[in-house]
Amino acid sequence: MGTTTAPEIEQLKASLSDSSTVVTPESDKYQESLKRWAASAERPASIIVFPTSAEDVSKAILFSIANKLELAVSGGRHATSGSSSTDGGLCIDLSNMRGVIVDAEKKTATAQGGALWGDVDSELGKHGLVAVGGTVNHTGVGGLTLGGGYGFLTGQYGLVIDNLLEVELVLADGSVVTASESQNPDIFWAARGAGRNFGVAVSFTYQAHEHKNLVWGGILVFPKERLTEIVDAANHIYEVGESRQAMTVAFVAPPPAHQPAIMVLTFFDGAENEAKAFFDPLLSLKPLINTTGPMPYSSANTMLNESMPYGFRRRMTGSAFMAPLDTTFAASLFKGFEDFLQKVPNAVLSAILFEYIPFQKVIEVSQTATSFANRGAYANILFAPGWTDPEQDHACREWTKVMYSKTRAQLLQRKAGGTDAVTQEGLESLDASADVSFGVNAPRLVELKRKYDPGNVFFKGTKFLA
């Protein structure tokens, strides 16, 4: 990796707009600039650029190339893989670009690349609108969108990328392009699933949807002894095929005792009486904790915030399962969760999450219509250890690998047709192969990568070029 001199850094500062800033190890805000949602993803960048325009981003990219500096891009700072950080390179931090503009007449929202989903929810809510977005509202719009994006409204409107109308990207050559179905359609295709490997997204325009009513939702907590009943109830609820619901069954260790238990996150886009009737198979099991009730849609996306604080060491690895979830298999995963907590007792913020989000709208879009290649008749599992001791990094990462392998083997046994890319392992991996991550769409992505980023400037993520 290259190095830079003080005069070169001063030249970079002078080339940027007055509202942009450049932070180096000598700066007062340097340590603060390195903070990430996952402490294990923090890296000591040599230069951190806080741009306020696409032109600033372009200059930062070209500076990193000219000085042979590794490039990272940070939006919501949620990537557990370290992809938004760099050890000694240049990081473009978009956190000063969080503006959101709503066109109430067209029912669209345009968010800058550093916006968080809370910013989008708040602005849309003022106009009686909603958008498919993150279920944790301090997640960045960029990472979730460019990777596909599931949310509480996916059952009704599909993935985040299925509601993306336009994206403005700064490419590896420094050019600023607008990509949509009618402009630069090849880039637009690639951006919807593999976007982080093709440029820096500085704005997104989303299709929003009219939404005047309150939603219903909340958290239910059960003792582990109810596992079989909970899985049976969740399977039944999911089988009904109600597009207005979303549900996550999670193995957790909640405070104050931090003993393994089962949490169910519920969401229903409808009236309270209808929601309670729909979720009665779970509510009738008499949860130990029940926080459910009516709320604005924007509040629904805060339900998990308390359990997702900054500062812990984290990893996220995903797989998938086919409903109905086998109760014996679920019990074996719960046993693996209990054993892990005994081995790593400081991993109290760990969880295994089964996302029962309806997939019907997702698979209405063909597998090759976007680069996202995870459309199938199955649901997501997320393995998410959260720990404090750096000495346990290896143990936590090995646990996710073991659990991923176990669930993938189970999925492949049950899978009947559908997509060939049935994993979200790329949530964590920085060098996953294109074939593994994108299946049938991999060859086209490799071709586009050679065209738009032959120097592999945006290399953090899937390995498209050798």
N, C-alpha and C positions, 0 to 999 in steps of 0.2 A: 504494500500500500504506500502511496505517496505521502509527502509532507508539504506543509505550507509555511511560509515566512510571515512575520508580522506585517510587512508592507503589502503582501498579497491579500491578507485578510482585510487590511484597511481599504484596499482597492475594491474588494467585494462589498464591504459596507457602503462605500461611496456610490457604488453602482445601483444599489437598491433604493426603493422609495423611502421617503423620510419616516414613514410610519412603521417600516420594517426594522427588525433588530437582529443583531448577530451576537451570540453568546459563545464564549470560549472558556477554558478552564480557569482563567484569571478573573472572570466576571463574577459579580456578587450572586447572580441568579443561576449559576452553573449547576449546582447540586439539585436545585429545584427543577431545572430543565430536564434532568435525567430521570425524574420520577416516572414510574409506570404503574398501571393498575396491578401488575404482577411484579413484585420486587425482584424476582428471579430473572426478569427480562430486561433489567436495567444494564446499560453498557456505557462506558465513558467516551462519548463522542469528542472529537477534537474541535468541531465547529457545529453549532446549532443555529440554523437560520429560521427566524420567525417571519415569514413573508406575509404581505397583506394583499397581494395581487398575483395573477397568473404570470405576469412579466417577472416579478421577483422570483417565483418558483423556477422559471426558465433560466434565469441567470444563476441561480444556485445549482441547478443541474449541470449546466455547462461548466461552472467553476469546479465542481467535483470531478467531472471528466477530465478537464484540462490539468488538474493536479493529481489525477489518479487516486482519488479518495473514494472509498466505499460509500455508497449512498443508501440512506434509510429514509423512510417517510413515516411520520407520526401524525395520526389524526386524533382518535379518542384515547390512544395509549393503552388499548386493551389487549393487544396481541401478546399471548403468553410465550410465543416462540422466540421472541427477541427480534422479530422482523421489523419492528418500528424503532429499533435501536441499532447503534453501530459502535464497535470498539475501535476508536481512533479515526473514524471516518466523519462524513458530514451528514447531519440529520436535518431534514426539512420538517419543521414542526408547524402544522397548520392551525394551531390552537387560537391564533389571532384572526382566523377566517371562519367565523361562526354565524354569519348572517343568514337569515331565512326570510325570503320574500314569498308571500302568498298572493296568488291571483284568484280571488274568490269567484269571479265570473267563470273562468276556465277550470276552476277546481284543480289548481296545480300549486305545488310548493317547490321553490328553488332554494336549495341549501348549499352554502359554501362547504368546501371540502373538510374543514375542521369542525363543522357543527356536530353536536351531539343529538341523539334522538329526542332528548328532553326539549331541546330548542325547537325542533320540528313540531313535536306534539303541542307545545305551548302556543306557537304561532297559528297552527291550524285550528286549534281549539277556539281561538278568538272568532273564527269564521264559521263555526259549526261543521268543521271538516276533520277528517282523520286520514292517515296513511299507514300502509303496512310498514312496520318498523320494529326496532329492537324492544325486547321485553325487559331489558335493563336499560333505563333511560340515560345512563351516563356512558353508554357505548357510542362510539363514533359512527356517523352515517357512512363514512368511506369504507371501512373494513367490512361492515355487514353487507353493504350494497354490492361491492365489487366481488364478494364471495358468493352471492346468491340471496341469502337473507330470509329467514323464517320469522314470523311474528304472530301475535294473537289473531290477526285478521287474515292470515294465510288461507284458512279454510274458505273464506268468501272471495278473496281477491288474488290469491296466488302469492308467489315470492315477492320480495322487494324488487328484484330485477324485472319481474313481470309487470311492475308498475312504474318502471323507469322510462321516462320519455326522452331524456337527453342527458348527456354528460360532457363536461368540458375537461379535456385532458391536456397536460403538458407532456409531450413525448420526449424520447431520449435525445433527439436532435435539437431540443429547445423550442420546437414549434408548438403553438397553442391551437388545438383543434376542437371543434364541436362535433360530437358523434351522436347520431340518432338513426332511425330507420331510413331516413332520406339523405342524411349527410354522413359521409365516412361510415357506411354500414358495416364494413368489415371490422373496423375498430369497435363499433358499438356492439357487434356480436361478441368480440373477444372480451370487452369490458364487463359484460354480464356473466360473471363467473370466474374470470381469470384476470380481472382488471388491474390488480396490483403489479402484475408482471409486464404491463404495457405503458405505464405512465403515472403521473401524479394527477389525480382527479381533484380539480379545484372547484367544481360545482356540479350539482345533480338536480335535475328537474323531475319531480314525481307526479304521477296522477294521484290526486286525493279523492276522497269519497265523502258525500254528505252524511253527517252523523249528528243528530240533535239529542238523542236519548242518552241516558246513563247506561253503563254496562254493569255487570255483576261479576264479582270474583273475590278471591281471597285465598288464604292458606289454611289447609287442614293438616293437623299433625296426629299421627296414630302410633301406638306402640308396635314394636316389631312383630309381636304375636299375631297381628292382623294382616300380615303380608299376603297370604293366599286370598283372603276375602277382598283385599284392596285391589290386587291384580285382576281378580275375576270381575269386580265392579268396573274397573277402568276398561277392561276389554269389552264389557257389555256397552258401556257408554260410547266407546269409540266405534263399535260395530253399528250403532244407530245411524252414523253418517251425518250428524248435524254439523253443517258448515259454520255455524255461528259460535261453536265452542272451541276451546283449546285447553289442554290439560297436560301437566307434567307430574309424573310420579317420581319422587326422588328419595334416595337413601341418604340420610343426613345424620349428623350428630349435634343436635341443637343445644344451646346453652340453657340452663347453667351446668347441667350434669355432663353434657357432651357424650351421651350414650347413644348408640345407633338407634335410629327411629325411621319412620316413613313420613314424608311430607308430600302433600298433593297440592299443587298450584292449580286453581280453577279459574276459568274465564268463560263468560257467556255474554254475547252481544244481544241482550234482550231484557225483558222485564224480570223483576226479582222473583215473582211467583212462578214464572215459566222456568227460570234458571234453577230454582230450588227443586222443582219437580224433575227436571232433567238430571240433576246431580244427586237425586235422592238415594241411588244405590251406594253412594259414598257417604252422604250426610247421615244416613240411617245407621252407619257403623259407629256413630257416636265418637267423633274425634276428641282427643284430649284438648286440642286448641282449634278454634274455629274463628277466623277473622273475616269471613265472607260477608259481603253486603254490596249495595249499590255504590257506584262511584263514577266519576268522569273517566273517559277512556285514557286521558293522560295520566291519571292516578294508577290505572291498571299497570302501566309500564314502570311503576315504582315499587311494586309489590316485592320484588326480589332484591331491591337495592340494599336493604339492611344486611342481607346475607352475602353480599358481594362487595365488601369494603376494599379500599386500596390498602396496600402495604404488605400483604401476604405473598409468599412465594407460591407460584401457581403453574399448572400445566393443564391444557385442554386437549383431549384426544376424542374423536368421535367415531362412532360406528353406526349400525342400524339394526332394527329388528322388524320382523313381520308380525303383525297382529293376527290372531290373539297371542299375546306374550305368554309363553309357557310358564306356569307357576313353579314347576320344579327348576327350570332354568333360572328364573328370577330369584329363587331361594339360594341357588348356588352362587349367584352374583352378590347377594346380600351377605352370604358367608365370607366371600372374598373381601367385601367391604369391611366387615367386622375384623377379620384377620389383619387387614392393612392398618386399621386404627390401633390395634394392639401392638403392631410392629413399629408404627410411627405415631406415638400418642399426641405429638404436637400438631398433627394434621387435622385439627378439629373443624376446619372449614371445607373439608373434602365432601364430595357428593358424587353419586351416580344418578344421572337424570334420564328418564324415559319420556321423550316428548311426543305425546299423543296429539299431534296436530293433523287435522284432516289433509289428505294428500290429493284429493280429487281435482282441485283447481291446478295443482302443481303439474299433474300428469296430462292436463289438457294441452299444455304446451309441449311440442315435440322435443325429443332429446337433442336434436341438432339445431333447434331454433335459436338457442343461445349457447354460449360455451359451457355453461353450468351443466354438468353431466351426472347429476344425482337425483333425477326425476324417476321415481318408481313407487310401487305400492308397498311402501314400508315407512317406518318412522325412525327418528334419530335417537341414538343413545349418546350421552356425553359423559366421559370420565374426567372429573375435575378435582384433582387433589389440591388442597390449600394448606400449606404448612409454613413454619417459621424458621426452622433450623437449616442452614445451608448444607450441613453435613448429611441431611436426608434427601438431598436433591436426586441422587442416583436411585435410591429406594423408591421414591415417588414416581419417577419417570419409568422405572422398570415395571412398577405395578400397572401403570396405564398400558404399557405394551402387552403385558400378560392378559389384561382384561379385554383389550382390543382384539387380540388374537382369538380369545375365547368366543367373543360375540360374533366376530366375522365368520368363524367356522360354523357357528349355529345358523347364521343368516344364509350362508351358502348351501347348507343342508336343506333349508326350507324354501329357498328362492326358486320361483318358477317363472323363468323369463324375465323381461324387464331390462333395466339398464345393466351395463357391465361395470359401472363405477358406483359402488355401493358403500363408500367410505368417506368420512370427513377427516381422515388422518392428517390431512394438510392443515388442519387447524393448528397443529403444533409443528409439523415437520417443515424444515427449511430446504430440504433437498428431495422431496417426493418426486417420483418420476411422473412425466406427463401422462403416460398410459394408465398408471394407477389412479391419478387424480381426475383425469378427464376422459378416460375411456375412448369412445368413438370419436370424440371431438379433438383428441390429441394431435393427430396429423395436421389438421388445419391450423391449430394453435401454434405448432412448431413453425409452420410456413409463415404465419403472420409475425411471429417473434423474429424470424430472420429478416423480415421486411422492415419492421418498425423499431426493433431494438437489437441489431446484429451484434452490438458490443456487450449485450447482456447487462446493461446499466441497472435495470430493475430485476435483479437476480434473486431477491429474497422471496422464497416461495417455491413453487414447482420448478423443477429443473427441465426447462425446454431446450436449452442449448448445452452441448457437451463442454 
